[in-house]
Amino acid sequence: MTLESKNAVNPASARCDPARRRWLRASLGLGVVALAGVAGYARPRLLHPCASSLSPELAAHPLVAAAWRGLDPAQVWDCHVHLAGIGDGGSGIRISTRMLSPWHPAEYVQRLFYMNAACVEEAPGRVDDSFVERLHALMSDLPGGCKLMLYAFEQAHDAAGRPLPGASAFHVPDGWARRVAHSAPRSFEWVCSIHPYRPDAVDALEAAAAAGARAVKWLPPAMGIDPADAACDRFYDALARLALPLITHAGEERAVRGVGRTDWGNPLRLRRALDRGVRVVLAHCASLGEDLDLDRGSAARPLPSFELFARMMDEPRARDRLYGDISAVVFRNRAPAVVARLIDREDWHRRLLYGSDYPLPGVLPLTSPSSLAAAGLLDGEAVDVLDRLQLANPLLFDLVLKRSLRSQGRGLPRHVFETRRVFDRSAA
């Protein structure tokens, strides 16, 4: 990668002496618990072994067969998949020097866990390419026709639309997401990421749409975007004209260090986009953290972000434009009541969209089938199978887990998983 600082740590040098390796392993154990917010719940096994493969017995297990029953694989597009790397393969990816330095343990450990979850090869020049190779390997276990929507990730910008590379946790260029998707069109689609304050934002959006981008990805606090800012209007108008959905994080963000205000993740700030005709997908259904109830004006008080998401889902203006993706809702730092409510609200189901948040399903302590079973959301007999699936194929694990969830005897129906209808303009 092209680093912003000559003081960056070479990732190969981070594997130097035995004492440092022991320190890093201990840091991983502590770091994932702190970063994921699962203190007191971590499994004895923290690191993905990356050696397991999907056995014929596991692939044919009745739980796996039941997950695919009734689904048309050609309509199943996982709408929340990250690309990552360190920029060592001509990808153009850039990451913060803090994520490469053990002297910034939170960010450093975060990167190591993501790379472990994706089973990347840490040899020089192999990180970026091996991340993509792993995706290909995982997709070979899924039925033909399924696709992953691969995310670019824009760097932070200031209010004048000037890039802030030194303040950005990472940057995955549109060009890399496009190249990976176009190299395997049977497996991948791509999602562009364009900062609306850029002077050339609309031109860049039109170029991305012409090159087959299926949506736009934002993470407002990390990128420095206020979704309620009038400066976004020209971009919103272009999104509506091009019929491209906006997939944007909402609620609390723990995974990426930001440059903007934390309240820019408030779901209510996306009403401006809805009112300008944009189809908006709120990532994770805003299922983490609290935001101010802006509808109360000067009497605003914090409410769970998920409650604000629920309020928006029930508003007439949102009925044909607002969606929620169900990535991350099964993680241990989410309340089980969120999952139950998503299942129970059958009137929402056609606006709930399947996403995995890959590579995070490969971070072993983040998801606990046994905890979901204890909460009454999963049959206890499924726990062992799901644990083995997570080691063999985190993508398949995530889909089978979410297809197996139950509340009051009901699960999430097939159209939650058949997301192509929202992103394929030709199909629409």
Secondary structure by P-SEA (a helix, b strand, c coil): cccccccccccccccccaaaaaaaaaaaaaaaaaaacccccccccccccccccccccccccaaaaaaacccccccccccbbbbbccccccccbbbbcccccccaaaaaaaaaaaaaaaccccccccaaaaaaaaaaaaaaaccccbbbbbbbbbcccccccccccccccbbbcaaaaaaaaaaccccbbbbbbbcccccaaaaaaaaaaaacccbbbbbccccccccccccaaaaaaaaaaacbbbbccccccccccccccccccccccaaaaaaacccccccccccccccccccccccbbbccaaaaaaaaaacccccccbbbbccccccccccaaaaaaaaacccccccbbbbcccccccccccccaaaaaaaccccccaaaaaaaaaaccaaaaaaaaaaacccccccccccccccccccccccc
